[in-house]
Amino acid sequence: YIGGSTVKKFEENFAKYHNAKYCIGVANGTDALEIAIETLNFPRGSEIIVPANSYIASSEAVSRSGYEVVFCKFNKLNNTLDIKDLSKKISKKTAAVIAVHLYGHPCDMNAIKKITKSKGIKIIEDCAQAHGCLYRDNKVGSLGDVGCFSFYPGKNLGAYGDAGCIITNNSKLANKARL
């Protein structure tokens, strides 16, 4: 489905399910990541930290958007961002962290927020493998600045074809993403 009342209803229900104010349907999960990065409008030369253990779309979206990828080690217990290594990777050029919630395991969002908040670093959640996943009783995707989902047929919540969405609680980001 492209546009129309069916997509609008899905966006409303998906946002509500994730305790987010806005949901924007997009063509696929990679587009969700690229659009999310573009809406944040980082300065040229910015770096975005991505876990070394993720599907290529997580890093490809960064380089395709014209920014530098900085790979971070992953926690061997749950395959999410290694918090100690993340702290080491932060530089003056760091604009964002892509927190990939992998295999239904959420990243340690409190630790990531603690590291990034005072530095003005944005958090993009890649939830392509974590639909409905909880982090401390909160659904992933609405914990950072923007959450990105893929509905590829092989995902936890798959569509009949390729699809994706972006969720956020920020009206400016939602409007820009929809454009």
ZAMIFI-629240 format. One line per field, with one value per residue (C-alpha): residue number from 1; residue in three letters; chain; z, x, y negated. Coordinates in nm, 3 decimals. Layout:
N
numar	NUM ... .
gukol	ALA ... .
marmar	A ... .
w	Z ... .
u	X ... .
v	Y ... .
! end
This chain:
179
numar	1 2 3 4 5 6 7 8 9 10 11 12 13 14 15 16 17 18 19 20 21 22 23 24 25 26 27 28 29 30 31 32 33 34 35 36 37 38 39 40 41 42 43 44 45 46 47 48 49 50 51 52 53 54 55 56 57 58 59 60 61 62 63 64 65 66 67 68 69 70 71 72 73 74 75 76 77 78 79 80 81 82 83 84 85 86 87 88 89 90 91 92 93 94 95 96 97 98 99 100 101 102 103 104 105 106 107 108 109 110 111 112 113 114 115 116 117 118 119 120 121 122 123 124 125 126 127 128 129 130 131 132 133 134 135 136 137 138 139 140 141 142 143 144 145 146 147 148 149 150 151 152 153 154 155 156 157 158 159 160 161 162 163 164 165 166 167 168 169 170 171 172 173 174 175 176 177 178 179 .
gukol	TYR ILE GLY GLY SER THR VAL LYS LYS PHE GLU GLU ASN PHE ALA LYS TYR HIS ASN ALA LYS TYR CYS ILE GLY VAL ALA ASN GLY THR ASP ALA LEU GLU ILE ALA ILE GLU THR LEU ASN PHE PRO ARG GLY SER GLU ILE ILE VAL PRO ALA ASN SER TYR ILE ALA SER SER GLU ALA VAL SER ARG SER GLY TYR GLU VAL VAL PHE CYS LYS PHE ASN LYS LEU ASN ASN THR LEU ASP ILE LYS ASP LEU SER LYS LYS ILE SER LYS LYS THR ALA ALA VAL ILE ALA VAL HIS LEU TYR GLY HIS PRO CYS ASP MET ASN ALA ILE LYS LYS ILE THR LYS SER LYS GLY ILE LYS ILE ILE GLU ASP CYS ALA GLN ALA HIS GLY CYS LEU TYR ARG ASP ASN LYS VAL GLY SER LEU GLY ASP VAL GLY CYS PHE SER PHE TYR PRO GLY LYS ASN LEU GLY ALA TYR GLY ASP ALA GLY CYS ILE ILE THR ASN ASN SER LYS LEU ALA ASN LYS ALA ARG LEU .
marmar	A A A A A A A A A A A A A A A A A A A A A A A A A A A A A A A A A A A A A A A A A A A A A A A A A A A A A A A A A A A A A A A A A A A A A A A A A A A A A A A A A A A A A A A A A A A A A A A A A A A A A A A A A A A A A A A A A A A A A A A A A A A A A A A A A A A A A A A A A A A A A A A A A A A A A A A A A A A A A A A A A A A A A A A A A A A A A A A A A A A .
w	0.000 -0.087 0.098 0.163 0.463 0.522 0.566 0.776 1.009 1.034 1.117 1.391 1.543 1.520 1.685 1.962 2.018 2.063 2.276 2.003 1.877 1.510 1.264 0.900 0.660 0.415 0.142 0.355 0.661 0.479 0.363 0.722 0.839 0.555 0.602 0.979 0.930 0.676 0.907 1.177 0.940 1.079 0.983 0.706 0.834 1.117 1.245 1.331 1.554 1.440 1.594 1.404 1.423 1.219 0.874 0.617 0.603 0.942 0.813 0.448 0.545 0.715 0.423 0.165 0.359 0.335 0.690 0.838 0.986 1.314 1.409 1.772 1.928 2.028 2.357 2.313 2.555 2.348 2.026 2.102 2.140 2.381 2.619 2.717 2.353 2.270 2.531 2.367 2.016 2.100 1.945 1.878 1.536 1.674 1.576 1.643 1.760 1.581 1.855 1.683 1.891 1.756 1.772 2.012 2.253 2.337 2.372 2.715 2.638 2.981 2.942 2.584 2.690 2.978 2.737 2.465 2.637 2.767 2.432 2.221 2.035 1.875 1.911 1.612 1.702 1.440 1.538 1.226 1.440 1.753 1.680 2.014 2.213 2.562 2.742 3.107 3.027 2.733 2.370 2.165 1.889 2.103 2.347 2.128 1.894 1.616 1.566 1.235 1.146 0.855 0.756 0.501 0.472 0.676 0.973 1.304 1.165 0.790 0.511 0.183 0.026 0.135 0.379 0.677 0.907 1.125 1.469 1.678 1.943 1.776 1.551 1.350 1.274 1.184 0.946 0.779 0.745 0.587 0.333 .
u	0.000 0.123 -0.047 -0.418 -0.631 -0.478 -0.128 -0.258 -0.436 -0.123 0.092 -0.150 -0.166 0.210 0.288 0.039 0.180 0.529 0.418 0.537 0.354 0.441 0.493 0.588 0.563 0.853 0.958 1.198 1.423 1.726 1.518 1.402 1.763 1.865 1.562 1.616 1.978 1.877 1.611 1.873 2.074 2.424 2.719 2.951 3.228 3.015 3.071 2.801 2.884 2.749 2.798 3.043 2.794 2.493 2.341 2.515 2.219 2.314 2.651 2.551 2.287 2.559 2.803 2.526 2.417 2.772 2.888 3.174 3.106 3.279 3.248 3.201 3.265 2.964 2.874 2.941 2.660 2.377 2.535 2.441 2.670 2.960 2.919 3.289 3.398 3.121 3.262 3.604 3.468 3.304 3.487 3.417 3.284 3.034 2.683 2.488 2.489 2.288 2.171 2.092 1.860 1.958 1.781 1.524 1.793 1.768 2.076 2.151 1.964 2.019 2.395 2.385 2.175 2.412 2.708 2.539 2.304 2.552 2.734 2.423 2.469 2.151 2.033 1.891 1.741 1.763 1.477 1.469 1.519 1.336 0.968 0.787 1.108 1.108 1.379 1.284 0.911 0.942 0.923 1.233 1.212 1.075 1.366 1.604 1.544 1.411 1.338 1.367 1.188 1.199 0.903 1.087 0.901 1.169 1.151 0.974 0.683 0.695 0.492 0.384 0.678 0.942 0.830 0.951 0.871 1.015 0.880 0.956 0.812 0.954 0.705 0.976 1.158 0.829 0.726 1.067 1.070 0.725 0.844 .
v	0.000 -0.345 -0.627 -0.640 -0.559 -0.213 -0.355 -0.646 -0.403 -0.186 -0.491 -0.597 -0.248 -0.186 -0.522 -0.452 -0.100 -0.247 -0.545 -0.780 -1.085 -1.038 -0.756 -0.807 -0.515 -0.481 -0.238 -0.029 -0.022 -0.164 -0.461 -0.504 -0.534 -0.767 -0.993 -1.001 -1.107 -1.372 -1.519 -1.577 -1.800 -1.744 -1.967 -1.847 -1.625 -1.485 -1.133 -0.882 -0.587 -0.249 0.096 0.316 0.604 0.495 0.528 0.307 0.065 -0.082 -0.205 -0.246 -0.504 -0.708 -0.707 -0.758 -1.067 -1.207 -1.149 -0.947 -0.603 -0.524 -0.159 -0.064 0.275 0.479 0.640 1.012 1.103 0.953 0.815 0.451 0.149 0.194 -0.099 -0.123 -0.134 -0.381 -0.621 -0.595 -0.660 -0.994 -1.289 -1.656 -1.548 -1.293 -1.399 -1.080 -0.722 -0.456 -0.220 0.109 0.323 0.663 0.999 0.855 0.738 0.367 0.151 0.006 -0.315 -0.473 -0.439 -0.568 -0.868 -0.939 -0.945 -1.153 -1.397 -1.653 -1.654 -1.718 -1.389 -1.254 -0.894 -0.709 -0.371 -0.098 0.132 0.351 0.663 0.550 0.481 0.461 0.510 0.360 0.169 0.121 0.140 -0.103 0.003 -0.060 -0.316 -0.597 -0.618 -0.817 -1.109 -0.891 -0.520 -0.334 -0.010 0.233 0.447 0.658 0.992 1.176 0.936 0.993 0.789 0.833 0.677 0.836 0.655 0.410 0.140 -0.061 -0.351 -0.622 -0.709 -1.016 -1.242 -1.553 -1.733 -1.914 -1.589 -1.419 -1.697 -1.705 -1.324 -1.327 -1.585 .
! end
